[in-house]
Each structure stands twice: as structure tokens, then as C-alpha cells.
């Protein structure tokens, strides 16, 4: 994945993002990023998106080993002691996403969409009307001013389901559970048009291959999803993943019996993201490029904006 870069400095004049009013989502691949740095980048992007200084963004990255606790997390779901976690080089962070406890680490593709759901609803409605769609759910969204939180999460699940399918892995949603799951004890081989048949791992129950936990504030999203690609699944033994004990965790590597190219999976994912969200996807090499010719962004969140506008927050996971 591409090398990350976000040049710091002082922005003297307000700027408008090149894609602020267009149906474009910018994709920046950051490589491996410590979780604390990932939070800092997210918060900076969220503040800029709320201020209208950048357009919609999808950050794709890997994290160094870390356990994160969402708003609904139970401390008891971290099974390992501090010493055991330190011995494996695993950090622990509390964060403001929805959901319980999860793990992020190398070989896992993490996505942080920074989207204004009001703009997403407008672009989605326009795209669907132009193609003459008549689905009931579409008509329902047209009466709102913003894309609904549940609809947003379902669209993220759709992106992940499509991406797994691109690599011959059949996945599904499960009623009452957020995320994406492999189908239980079904086909034992996957098929990709360019690769032929591949050996397929399978179990007697559904296994979680991708987790989702989001935060929505004033219609702008943060946090997002984590797709297990080549993830070392032994790390999940340190926790009760998402508070669920009855179903295992899996990865694309485990399902296919081979290691995958993370860049190839990332490209598939952001193409599917554009399809599901009805947007053009534009790949940028650095986060600075979001601001066009700007070479600096503010280091601190604009607290004045939070004081001027009441925060309307939602946590899902």
C-alpha cells in the first residue's frame, strides 16, 4: 500500500476541496499506521469534512497490532493480561466507534470512510433516478435529508460482500449481527475467473471475516470496517471478538488456503465502494492532495465549530 504523508503547517486562507460538490470519493492508501496516528488522521479529516474544506474520503490502511474497545465494549472481553499483551506487542485503545472489542493488525485491510451522509444521499438519489430504479428502499431514502445510519452500515456490508466475492469467497449478512460472515458448510471450493478453482476452508457455522463499527457526528462518518485478508488469527484468541463467543473469526487467506496480495484486495474494495455508493473513486497518493494545492492543514481540531454546532452523534457496530 502507498506510503502515507500528511504535511503539517499553517493554512492561511480557507480552501474548498476540488471534489466538494462532485460525486467523487477520494481514496488514500496509507500503508501500516499505528492506531493512535490513525485516530489523529481521522479526526483531522472529519473536522475538515464538516467545515467543507475537503470532499468525501476513504482511507485504507493496516494497523500495528492493537485491541480497540468501542462504546459498548466490556473490559472482560479482553482475555489476556497486560503483560501478555505487551509480550506480543499489542496496544489497547478505547475509541468512540460503536461495537465491542476487536483486533486490528498487519494483513488486515482497514477502511475509514469520512463521508457526509447528506451529500451521499443526494448523489445516490440522483444516480438512481437517472437509471430509472424503482426499488422501495430508494423511494424511502428520498424523503430523508441524510442517508440513514443503518442503510450506511448495510452499504458497507455490501462493499465487503462484493469484495470477498471477487476472490471466490461467498459471504452473507446475519440477522441481528453487524459485519460480514462466511456461509456455513457449503461450497468447498472457490472460483475466480483468472485463477481457476482453489481449495476452500469451511466450517459448520458462519465465521466472521469482516467487522464494522462506525461513528456518525453531524452526518459525517468516521471509523468503519476491517477485512481479514492475511491476518494472524491467533491474535483474536486474546479477546472475545465483538463480544460473540458462538462463532469463529476467519480470513480470506484461511478461506482460500493461500496468501493474498493486499493491494489487489484494496483495489477491488475501492472499486466496489464506488459501485455501492454510486460514486466515482479517485486514488490519491497522499492525504495532502485532498486539499488541492494546499501544503498544510491545521494540527488541532477547530473547537469553535463544535461550540457553534451541537454535536449529534451516533455509534453503530
Buried (B, 14 or more C-beta within 10 A) or exposed (E): BBEBEBEEEEBEEEBEBBBBEBBBBBBBBBEBBBBEBBBBBBBBBBBBBBEBBBBBBBBBBBBBBBBBBBBBBEEEBBEBEEEEBEEEEBBBBEBBBBBBBBBBBBBBBBBBBBBBBBBBBBBBBEBBEEEEEEEEEEEEBEEEEBBBBEBBBBBBBBBBBBBBBBBBBBBEBEEEEBBBBBBEEEEEEBEBEEEEEBEBBBBEEBBBBBBBBBBBBBBBBBBBBBBBBBBBBEBBEBBBBBBBEEBBBBBBBBBBEEEBEBEEBBBBBBBBBBEBBBBEBBBBEBBBBBBEEBEBBBEEBBEEEBEEEEEEEEBBB
